[in-house]
Amino acid sequence: MPVVFVIYEFRFFFYSNEGDPREPVHIHVRRDRSVAKFWLKTGGTGCRFLRLFSGLT
């Protein structure tokens, strides 16, 4: 499972071949024994907000 990044003790990762049928795009987050899954989908968020949110401005 490739780790995308780590923030504090939280590891964000994905599985390259998960589910049949395939699930919508999502990312897993783990801290110690706790795990969460977040689905990534666009909701009409503008580019300006995404740049601000990601700290790229």
CORUR-V183242 format. One record per backbone hydrogen bond with DSSP energy under -0.5 kcal/mol. CO is the residue of the C=O (numbers start at 0). NH is the residue of the N-H. E is the energy in kcal/mol with one decimal. If there is no record, write none. Layout:
BEGIN
CO_NH_E, CO_NH_E
END
This chain:
BEGIN
1_3_-0.5, 1_13_-1.5, 4_11_-2.8, 6_9_-2.9, 9_6_-2.4, 9_11_-0.5, 10_12_-0.5, 10_29_-2.3, 11_3_-2.9, 11_4_-1.1, 12_27_-3.1, 13_1_-0.6, 16_18_-0.5, 17_22_-0.8, 24_39_-2.6, 26_37_-2.8, 27_12_-2.6, 28_35_-2.5, 29_10_-2.7, 30_33_-2.4, 33_30_-2.4, 35_28_-2.7, 37_26_-2.6, 38_40_-0.7, 45_49_-2.0, 46_50_-2.5, 47_51_-2.3, 48_52_-3.1, 49_53_-2.3, 50_54_-0.7, 50_55_-2.1, 50_56_-0.6, 51_54_-0.7
END
